[in-house]
């Protein structure tokens, strides 16, 4: 009986952990540098804060709720709103976002991820670990070897 209770507590703890992610939007640099992109790195965000119609309306109903694909959609929508509201960056035809890259799926734990990509093994729970990964990615983007690809790397 006690073992079942302890198991239930462990199960509850695993599902109540905070999941984290961030996203990167790639915008064109403009007429002067048409082949380069301007990268905007979002802050790290707790994914559960994205479970609102504002970020999930229009999502493909085939996406399992609280799955990696669900949060990929929601965090991209959130970051576009964040850029527009807080930094006056608009996704217009002139500054069309070529693509976005979300960092939600924890590929280092892929064996613990279920097929629907909804289980805890699919996500990042350690915010500091994810912050270190994000910092390394930003430094790599700013390195000399990427100067021909990016005109600016913006860390928000």
N, C-alpha and C positions, 0 to 999 in steps of 0.2 A: 504494500500500500504506500509506504513512504517512498519507494523507488518510483512509483507512478506519479506521485505528487512532485518529486524532484524533476522528473522528466517533463511534466507539464509546465513547470516554472521555466525550465531551459527552453522549451518550445515557445513560450510567451516572450521570453527575453529575445530570442532570435527574430521574432516577427515585430517586436517593438523597437528594434534598433533603427537609428536614423540612416537613411541612404543618401549619398551625396553624388553630385556630378557637376560638370561645367560644360560650356559649349564655346565654340569658336566660329565666328562668321567671317567669311572671306568676301570683301568688297573690292571692286575695281578701283585702281588708284586714280584713274582719270585719263584725259587726253594726252597728258605729258608722258605717262608711263602705262600704256594700255595693256601691256602683257603682265604687269605686276598686280599683286593684291595687297590690300590693307587688311590686316588681321585684327579682329577685336576679340579678346579673351574675356569671357564673363567671369564674374566672381563665382566661387564655389557656392552652390546652393543646396539646401536640404530638399530632396526630391518630393517629399510629402507635401510641401508648400505649393506644389503645382497641381494638386487634385481639385481644380476648380474649372467650371465651364469656360471661363475666360481663356484658359490655356488648352482646353481639351475639346472644345466645340469644333466640329469639322473633321475630327480624327476618324480614320478608317475604323468602322465598328469591328473589323476583324482583329484589331489589336487587343490583346488581353489587357484588362485593367491592371495597372501597376506593374506592367511588364517593361522590359528594356525599350521596346518600340514605342510604347505609350509615353514613357518619360522622354525619349528622344524627341518626339513631336512636341510635347508640352514645354520642354526646356528651350527649344528653338523659338517657339512662339513667345515665351516669357522674355527671352533675351532681345528679340526684336522690339517688344514693347518697352523694355528697360532702356535700350539705346535711344528709342524715339522720345520717351518721356524724360529721362534723366540727362541725356547727352545730345539731344536734338539731331541724332543721326537717323536719316530716313533711308529706306530701301526704295529708291526711285529707279527709273530706267537708266539715269546717268551713273548711279552708284550701285547698280544691280549686284546683289549678293550672288556670287558664282556658286557657292555652296556653303554648307555649315558642317561642322564636325563636332559631335557630342562625345563627351567622355563620361559615360555612365556605366557601361558594361565592363566588369572587371575580368579581363581576359586571363589574368593570372590564376583565377579560380574556376576556369571553365568546366572542370570536372564536377563541380558542385552546382552547376546551373542546369535547371530542367529544360525540357524542349520548348515550353512556352516562354522561357526566360522571365519567370516571375519569382523564382526562389531566391533566397538570400545569397546563395553562392554566385549570383549574377552581378551583384552590386558592390560598391565601395561603402564601407562603414567607417573607415578610419580617415577622418577629414585631414589630418596632418600628412598621412601617406599620399593622399590625393593632391594636397597642396604642393608637396615635393615633386610629384609627377608633372603637375601643371607648370611649376617654376622651371623644371628642366625643359619642357616643351617650349616655353616662351624663350628661354635662353638659346635653344637650338634654332628657333625661328629667327632670332636676332643675329645669329652668327653670320660671319662673312660668307660662308658657303651658300647661304640663302638670300644674299643681297640681290641677286638677279630675279628672285621670285617675289619678294615682298618689299614694298616701299615703306611700310610702317607697321609696327607691331604694338598694339595698344592693350595694356593690362588694366582692366577695370576692377 
